[in-house]
Amino acid sequence: MRENISELVEESKIGNRESLWKLIQRFSPLIGKYSRILRYEDAKNDIIEHFIRIIKQMPLMSEGKEIKYINNSIRNISIKLSKRSSTYEDNILLNDQMEYFQSELRINGLSIDMESALKSLEDKARKIICYRYILGYSDTEISNKVSISRQAVHKARKKALTALRCMLGGEGYGK
């Protein structure tokens, strides 16, 4: 006998693991689809974990609305996880590039002061400088990554360059 979604949700809310398992199986194709889109190892487990939370917190509604609610919730969770994953990957890439850049400073005999000067910048300014001059991103690309306007990126970059010049003994000009 095929149980309807409403019954399975209600039984899951009161702690019936079998009903919860049936729900996970019923939505398995959708969970699999979004886990493949996310392209990281534990994506399916993360989506299932959020799926269980969705079921536990789900308000009462009709069968058709429940299915749509669950579908939209899984889609929204995958978007959230995608953003978190891309931010994490960007931070790893940025840290790797910074380590390479810092080792190049030592190898090429450039001043170690540059390393401490970069570390003394605010996190956002340091990211902007690294995205621009180490990774070669444009101001528009940086604005999308940091979630600020292109003009704000330009202003922060100029301010950070002025601060770096002052810290490294160069002439600071403009504000």
N, C-alpha and C positions, 0 to 999 in steps of 0.2 A: 504494500500500500504506500503510495506516494503522499507524504505529508506536505502541507502547504507551508510557505515561508513564515507566516504569522505564528503558527503553532511552534515551529522550530525556534523562532526568536524568543517566544515566551518561555519555552522550556529551557533554553540556553540562559536566559536571565536569572532563572531560579537555580542554576548550577548543574543542569543536565549536560554532561560532557558528550554524550552520544549525539544529542541534538546539535550541539555546537560543531561536532565533527561532521555531521551531515551538512550543515550550512557551509562549512569550509569546503567540503567536497562539491557542493552544488555551485559554489562560486569559484571553484578551482580554475576553470579556463580563464576567467577574468583576472584572477590573481596571477596566473602564469603569464598572461599577456603583459601586464604592467611590470612584472619582475624581469621579463626579457627586455623590455624597453629601458629599464633602469640600468641594466648591464653591470651589476656588481654582485659579488658572490652571495651575500646574505639578503638580497632584495626580497626574495620570496618570504623568508622568515620575518623580515621587518613588516611586510604588508600583512601577513597573517596575524602578527602581534597587534597591529593597529585594527585589523578586521575584528578581532575579539573584543577590543575596547569599544568599537563602533556598536557591535551587537549588544554589549552590556549597557551602553548608554542610550540606546535607540528609543525614541518615544513611540507610543502606540499609534499605529496608522493602518490603512487598508493594505491589502496584499500588493497591489500594483505600485502604490507609493513606497512600500517597503523595499521592493526590488530596485526602484529608481533611486531611493535614498542610499541603499548599499552600493549600487553602481557608482553614483556620484561621489560617495565617501571614499571608495577605493581609488577612483581617479584623482581626487584631491590629495589623498595620502601619497600617491605616487608622484604627484607634482611637488609636494613638500619634500619628499625624500630625494627627488631629483635635484632640487635646489641645494639641499644640504650636502648631497654627494658632490655636486660640481664645486661648491665652495670649499669642501674638504680637499678635492683634487687640486684646485687652484692654490690653496695654502701649501700643500705638499710641493707642488711645482715651484712656487715662489720661494719656499725654504730651501729647496735643492739648488735653485738658481743663485740664491744669496750665498749659500755655502761655497758654490763654485766661484762666484764673484770674489768672495773674501779670500779664497785660496789663491786666486789670480793676483789679488793685491799683494799677497806675500811673495809669490813667485816672481812677479815683475818688479819687485823692489819699490812699489808704490807705498806711500805712507800708510802705516797701520792706523793712523788717525782717522782715515776714511771709514774704517770699520766702526770705530767708536762714534764717529759723527753720525753715521747711518742709524746706529742703535739709539742715539739720543733723540732722533726724530719721533714724532707721534706715529702710532701704528699706521694710521691712514696715510700720512704723508710718506712714510717709508714704503708702503705698498705702491703708492702712485709712482714714486721715483723708480722703484724696481720694475714695475710693469712697463714704464716708459723706456728706461735706459738699459735694462738688462734683458727684458723679454721683447722689447720693441713694439709695444702696443701704442695705438694712437689714443688721443684724448677721448675720442668717442667710444672706443673699445673699453678703455679704463672706466669711463662713466657708467657703462653697462655692468661691468664687474663689481664696482664699488657702490653702485646704486645712488649716485649723485649726478648732478648736471655736468655737461661738458665744460661749462664755464667755471664751475666749482673745482673741477679737476685741474684746469689750467691755472686758476688762482692758487690752489694748494701746491701745485708743482712749482710755480714760480716762488712762492713763499718758502718752500722746502729748499730749493736751490740757493736762495739768498741765505738761509740759515746755514746750509752746508758751507757756502763760501766763507761766511763769518767764522764758523768753527774751525775751518782749515786755514785760516789766516789770509784769505783773499779779501778783496774789496767787496763789501755788501752794497748793492745799489738797488734802488727802487723798493717799493713796498707792496 
